[in-house]
Amino acid sequence: MNEAHPAELLRRGRTITGMSAVLLPIDASGGIDWASFTGLLERTVVAGLVPAVNMDTGYVQLLDDGERLAVLDATKAVAGSGFVAGAHVADAPGDVWDRDATVRAMEPIESRGGLPVVFPSNGLSAFEGAEWAGAHRILAETSDRFLAFELGPMFVPYGRIYDLEAYRALLDVPQCLGAKHSSLSRALEWERLALRDAHRPDFQVLTGNDLAIDMVMYGSDYLLGLSAFAPEAFAKRDALWAADDPAFHEWNDLLQYLGFFAFRDPVPAYKHDAAIFLHLRGRIAAPATHPNAPRRPESDRGILAEIAARLDALEEGA
C-alpha cells in the first residue's frame, strides 16, 4: 500500500462524529455516584456527543454484572438508544475465547438499543490476525451491528494491536461498522485510514489516541477517554473544524495539553485525573477513583486546576 503524506490526508470542513467515554463517578465511600453519573450523561448528550459507557473510563473491568447492567439502564434513561457500550468478558490469561460469553455480553446492550463495542479479552487477544477478524465474523452471525476495538497493552495487559492484513479482513465484515484504535500511534492510524478509504469508505476509524486528538483532521472520528473530562469543549472544537474555523487549533491545543498530562504513565490512572478535573469544575460530587484503580499524586490537583481555569476562560470568551 502506498503511503500518503499526512498533509495529503487533511479533510477540512468535515463533520466529525464524536463518541465520548463517560467516567463512572465514585463517591467518598467508594460506591458509584449515580446522580453524578446521570449529570455527566446529560452533559454529553446535550453537547451532541454519543456517550460511551462500560468502557475503560467507566471501570468496566472492575464492575460486576449487576453494576454493568445498572450502567446500561441509567444510560438508556438519558440517551435512549443513542449510546455505545463495551461488551466485556472477564477471563484469565491462557483462557480460550468464549464466543457465547461475548454474545451474552452484547445482548443487554443491543436489547436496550445501544451499539456494542467488542471489548478486548485474554482469549480474543490470543488470536492471530486472521483469527481475530474471524471471531468478529462469527459474532456477525448473531449481531447485525457492532464496533471492534484495538487496545494497546499500555491500557490493559491483554490489549493488542493487529497488523494491517488483519484490519483489512475486519473491513470485510459488514456488520462491523467501525473500530476504535488505541495504539497511541499516529502512523498506525494513518495506515488504517488509508486502508479504509481504499476498501470501505463508510467504515469508522475511531481514534482512541488521547495523545493525538487532532487525528480527526485526517478522517478519523473518535471514541476517547479524554473527552470525558470536557465533552462540551470537544463538541465546540468539532464544530469549529466543520466550519473550517482556525480557532479549532486553540481549543484542540488546550485539550491536548490536558491529554498529555492526564495520560502519562501509568496510563490507567487518567481516570483519577478525570475525577479530580470534573470535581474542580463542579461536575461531580467527589474527586474519588475506584478503590481498585491506580491513583495520581495530590500534586496533580494544582496543574489540573490551572488547566480547568484556562478552559473556563476559553469557554467564556467563545
N, C-alpha and C positions, 0 to 999 in steps of 0.2 A: 504494500500500500504506500502510495506517495505521501510524504509528509508535507503538510501545508505549514507555512509560517503563521504563527498565531495572529499577526496583524491581518492576514487574509481571512481569518475566521470571524472578525468582528462583525456583529449584527446590530447596527444602530437602529433605535426606534422599535425594537422588538418588544412585544408584550411578554412579560416573564410570569411563569406560573410559580408561585411561592407556596411551598408546604413547610410549615413551621412546627418543629417539635415543641411540645408543651411540657414544661417542668411539672413534676408532681410534687407540690409543696409539702413539707413536713413540719408538723407543729413542734412546740417546745418539748413535748413529752415523747417525741419520736414516732407519733402516728401521722396518718395522712390528714392534711388540712383540706377538707373537701370544699369549704367555702372559698378559700383562696384559689383552688384549682378551677372552680367554676368561673371565677373572675378572670383568670388567665385565658380560659377557653373563650369567654365572651370577647375579650380584647382581641384575640387572634382572629375570630370570625368577623368582628366589626372592621378590623383592618383590611379584610379581604383576602387573608391567607387561609390555606387549608390546614386545620390543626392535625398534627401527627402525634398520636398517643401510644402508650405502651411501647415506646422506643427506649433507647439507652438513656435519653434525657428524662424519661419517666420511670427509671429504675426497673425496667421490665424484668431484668434477670433476678431482682431481689423481691419481687412480688409473688404472692401465692395466687392460685387460680381464682379464688373469690375476689381478691383485690383487682386482678386484671379485668374481670367481668364488671366490677363496680366502676372502674375507669371507663369502660365502654358505655355503660348505661349513662354515666354522667356526661360523657361526650355527646352521645346521641341526643340527650335532652337539650343541649345547647346548639349543636351543629347540624342536627338532623342526620341526613346521610352524607353530608359533605365533610368527611374526615377519612384519614388513613390511620392504620394501626398495625403495630408489629404483631405478627403471628409467631410467638416464641415457644420453642420446645426446650425444656430443661433436660439436658443429657450430660454424660460424663465423657472424658477423653477415652477413646477406644470404642465407644458405642457406635453401632451401625445406624445409618439414617433411618428414622421411623416415619415412613410415609403416612401411616394412619394418624400418628400423633400430630403431624403437621397439618393434615386435613382437619383434625379436631380443633386445632388452634385457629385455623382460618374461619371455621364455620360461625362462631359467635360474632365475628367482625362482619362477615357477609350478611348474616341474618339481621343485623342492625343497620344494614345499608352501607357500611364502610368498605374501604378498599384495603385488603390485606397486604402487608409488606412481609415477605417471607424472610424471617429473621435468621441470621446465621446460627448454626449449632455445631457441636463437635462432629456429629455424624454427617451433616451436609458438607462441612468444610473439609472432611477427609476425602471427599470425591476429587478425582482429577477433572480437568476441564470439561471433557465431553460428558462425563457422568453428572457433573454439576448441572450443566444445561439440560441433560436428560431428566434429571429429577424435577426440574421445572416443567418439562413437557408432561411428565406423569401427573403433576399437580393440575395441569390444564385439563385433565380428564374429568375433574370434579369441580373446578373453579373456572369461571369464564373471564375473570379479570383480577389481576394481582400485580404487585411490583416485586422485583428481585432486589437483592441487597448485597453489594460487595463492601465488606467492612474490614479495615486494616487491623492487624494484631495490636496496634497501639491503643485501640479502644477496648477490645476483649481478647483474651488469649486464644480463642478459637476463631478469630477473624481471619479472612483470607482474601487476597486479590488475585483474580484469574488472568490468564493470558488472552490475547485478542481473538484467538481461534475459538475459545470458549464463549467469549462475548458475542462473536459472530453467530454461534449456534443458538445463543439465547434470543437473538433478534428473530430467529425463525419460529419462535413460539408466539403465535398471535395473541394468545390470552395474557401474555406478559406485556403490560402496557409501558413499562419503563423499568429503570433500575437506579437505585441510589448507589453512588460511587464515593466511598470514603477511604481512599488511599492517601489523601493529603498530597497528591502529586498532580501538578498541572499537566505534565507531559502525558501521563497515562490517561487523563481525562480528555485531553485534546485528541488523542488517538481514538477514543471511544466516540467522540463527536464526529470525527471524520468517517468512521465506520458506519455510524448511524445514518449520516447524511447520504452515504453511498448506497446503503442497503434497505433502510427502513426509516424514512424521514419523520414518521409520526411517533416513533419510539422516544420516550422521555429519558434523557440523561439527566438525572437529578444529582447535582453536585452535593456532596457532603463534606466538601473541603472548607472547613472553618478557618483555614489559613490562607485561602484564596477565594473569597466570596465574590470577587469580580469575574469568576468563571461564567456568570450569566451574560457577560458581554460577548461571549463566543458561541452562545447557543445552548448552554446548559440551563435547565430550570433548577430548582433547589429543594432539598429536604434537609434542613440544617438544624443543628443544636443551638448554634449561636443566635438564631433568630428568636429563640425562646426568651432571650434577655430583653428584646425590644421589638416586638412584632410590628408596631406602628411605624417605627423608624425604617424597618426593612420595606414595608409597603410604600412609604414615601420615596425611598431610594428607587424602588422598582418603577414607580410612576414617572420619576424623573428620567429614567432610561428610556421608557416607552415614548416620552415626549422629546427625546434627543436633547435633553437639557444638561449642559455641562455641570450643573450643580450636583448631579449624580455622584461625581467623584468626591466632593466634600463629605457627603453623607457616607459613601462607601468607605472612605479613608478612616473616619472615626469609628465606624462599626468594625473595620478590620483591625484597628488598634485594640479594640476590646477583644477581638478574637485571638490575636497574638498573645495577649496577656492571659486570657482565661483558658486557652487550650494548650498551655505549656505543659511539660512533663510534671507529674503524671497526668496524662490527658484526662482520665476519667474524673478527676477532681474538678473539672469545669462545672459540674453540677452544683458544687458548693458555691463557686463563684456566682453562678446564676442565681442561687437563692439569696446571697448577700446583695447582689445588684438589684434584684427585684424588690427586696425588702427596703433598700435605701430609697427606691423610687415609690414606695408606698403601695406596691402591687400585691404583696403577700404579707402575712402576719408575722412570720418569724424567718430569720436567716439560717435556718437549720438545713442539714442534709440528712439523707437516710442513715440510720445508725450503723449500717454495714458498708457504707460508701466512704471513699477517701475524702479527707478534709484539706482545706487550704489553711495556711497560717493566718493569724489575725491581722498581720501586716497587709494582706490583700485589701482589707476594707478601705484604707485610705486611698489607694490607687483607683479602686472601683468607684469611690465617691467622687473623685476628680473626673473620671470618665462620665459618670452619670450627670454631673453638673454641666459638662460640655455638651452632652446630648440634650439636656433640658434647654440649654441656651439655643442650640441649633433648631430645636422644635419650636421654641417660642418665636424665633425670628423667621420661621418659614411662612 
